[in-house]
């Protein structure tokens, strides 16, 4: 028994890191309790598990079983958190964007605490990886967890397994939802955007692994998992994550040119991209969402001024015509179903001006069985259907909504301008966490979103917070690029390439989504960061011991 407790004492943080790697992606975002009455952020199982692990980490630190990382990345994390504290104090006492009222102060403190919680995963995972064997075990744990999330996502899409969303306040109460035939897959995540970002990051590791691994059986197994993960990415219909995936994988390809030669790299990259775009165009609803933004010749002229508006309009017509033909072909091959609009909702004709079929949210009842008519289902579940439907205002749509769709318009018309206003209040420290969606300082908003994490950073924490945060990511990318040139280990090479690809991809994704505030994605990112830093340190230590 004494030997067991000695072993457990030595490996407890490794075990807890593995548990977190499994629980964070797999356990749905079911609430345990309200933290602030009426607020969308609630206490969840992962918060309790992380809190327990942090407590164990501190105990081990006090017992000198572990040490605080002295790496530059850890130092930059501390700097960012200090700036976050200063920004919060500034919001209360300088810009006064956070009133001295309990609810507002609690909300500010909650968002500051969440940043500490996210970054705690870096320190936990760093201490959990003591040897290369620990790293291998945790990597395989992450791979099996990925496969489980993908399988559950397929179950949601094709077998009506339940979904639990945090996309709005009612859903975030733990409401059991079911995807409609056109709904975007979210698997065990709180929404399709964070599930897509998670898949995008993981694919940055899987694809270079498939390219580089020489054991055919292992390569085929990883190839199958990669294809399943990519198919899931398409089912999320997330444009930002797809673009991040393409850019991140292209960055990985560039990094491989020196060691593999440009012909080898170009062949691998071209085959992967061809398969990726073929699946994107002919399956799922992602292609439909891309066609939606091809609307305004005048807007496009700003990006391609060398073409005349008339010429641009002709090209756009060809693209849209191709999109219509492609959609028709897809419908003929795999079938199409568009649910009728629920009672008292906006008409389908009006909705189609600003949305596509995949914009329809999940519903609280299972979609219709083949032998049940739509009228029967609506009568049976009318109230549930109403609660899961986006209602329309009577004021019509903005010009941006008609040009680009609701997703882009809400950013251009409201979210992004408010973030810029937050920055102007205090360029150095911003207006504080959770202050950008308010129309006035006294308003208590039920959720926070800017849908551009750079604008959110600069609005909430100013130049100092933005520079320090981006500095962490750039330092990680530089570390991976530098070590990639000297490593001789295939596993380490894959980790460095995956880190580069996922960092590039998530930075692209952050231009359109608040991805660094998405808890499951943020936890995953900082675990990846810890694995990267520990891999570099273990490799350098091995070189020193075996010159």
C-alpha positions, 0 to 999 in steps of 0.5 A: 500500500505504501508503494502505491501511495508513493507512486500516486504521489509521484504521478497524481498530476499526470493522472489528473492531466489525463482526466482533464484531457478526457473530461473537458472535451467529452462532458457536455456543458451541463450547468450545476449552479448559477454563479450570477442570477440571470447570467449565461456563464454557470458553474460546471463539472469541469470548473470543480475538477480544475479547482480540485486539480489546482489545489493539488498542484499548490500542495505539490508546489508547497511540498517542493514536488514540482516547481513553477515553470521558469520558461518565458511563456510562463512569464508572459502568462503572468504578465498578461494576468497582471495586466488583466487585474490592472484593467479590471481596477481601471474599469472600476475606478478610472473609466468607471465602465463597471459600476460599484454594484454587486452584480456588475462587480461579480461579473467582472471578477468572474471573467477575470477569474476565468482567465486565471482558470484557463491559464491554470491548465498550462501549469497543471499540464506542464507539471504533469509531463515529467517524462517522454513516456508521460507525454506519449500516454497523454497524447494517446489519451487526447487522440482517443478522446477526439475519436469519442467526440467525433463519434458523438457528433455523428450520433447527433447528426445521424442518430438524434443523440441529444445536444446541450448548447450554450448559444443562448441563455435558455439553452445554457440552462441545460436544455436537451436539444436535437439537431434538425437535418440542417443544424450544425453539429456541436458534439459535446461542446457548447456550440458548433463554433467551439467544436469546429475550433477544437477540430481545426486545432487537432487536425493540425497535428493529425495531418502532418502525422499522417504525412510523416509516419512510416508505419503503414498500419498506424498511418491508415488508422490515423488517416481514418481518424483524420477523415472522420475529424475533417468530416465533422469540421464540415458538419459544423459549417464554420467558415472561420474554422475552415479558413483557419484549417487551410491556413494552419495546414499551409503553414505546416507545409511551409515548415516541412519544405526544409526537411522534406523538399518542396516536391514532397511537400507540394504533393502532400499538400495538394492531395490534402487540399483537393480532398478537403475542398471536394468534401467541403463543396459537395457535402454538408452546408459549409459551401452554402455559407461561403456563397452567402457572403458573395453579394456586393460588387461594391464591397468586393471592389475595395479588396480587388480595386484592379477589377471594375465593379461591372466585371466583379458583378459578372464574376460573382454571378458566375460564382453564385450560379455555380453555387446554386447548381452545386446545391441542386446537385447535392440535394439530388444526391443526398436529399434535402429537407427544410423544416417549415417555419414554426408558428408566428415566426418570420416567413421563410422568404424573409429569412432566406434574405439573410440566412441559410438553412444551417442557421436554423437552431437545434430544437427541443424535440426530435425531428420528425419520424418518417411516418409523422406529418409536420402538422402533427409534430407542430401541434404536439410540440408547438411551445417547445418549437417556439422556444428554440426558434429565433424570432424576428423584429419588425424593423427589417434588416440592415443593409449589411444583413442583406449584403452579407447575412446576419452572421456578418451584419451583427459584427459590422453593425453592433459588436465590432463598433462597441469594441472600438468604443471600449478601446477609446475609453482607455487605449492602454488598459481598455474598458475592462472584461464584460463591458463591450456589449453594454449600451450604457454603463449601468446595463447588465448584459446576460452574455458577452461576445464580440466575435473578433477576439482581437477587437475584444482584447483591445476593447477589454484590456487595451494595447497592453493586454492585447500585445501581451496575449499575442506575445504568448502565442508568437513566443510559442510559435517561435519556440516550435519553429526553432526546435523543429530545425534541430529535432530528430524525433518523429513524435517531437517533429509532429508536436512542433508542426502541430503546435505551429499549425494550431497556433496559426489556425486559431489566430486566424479563427480569432478574427471572427470568433471569440475563440480564446474565451471558449472554455473547452478550446481555451483549455485545449490550447493551453494544454497544447502550449504546456506539451510544447514547452515540456517537449522542448525542455525534455529534448534539450535535456536529453541532448545535454545528457547524451551529447 
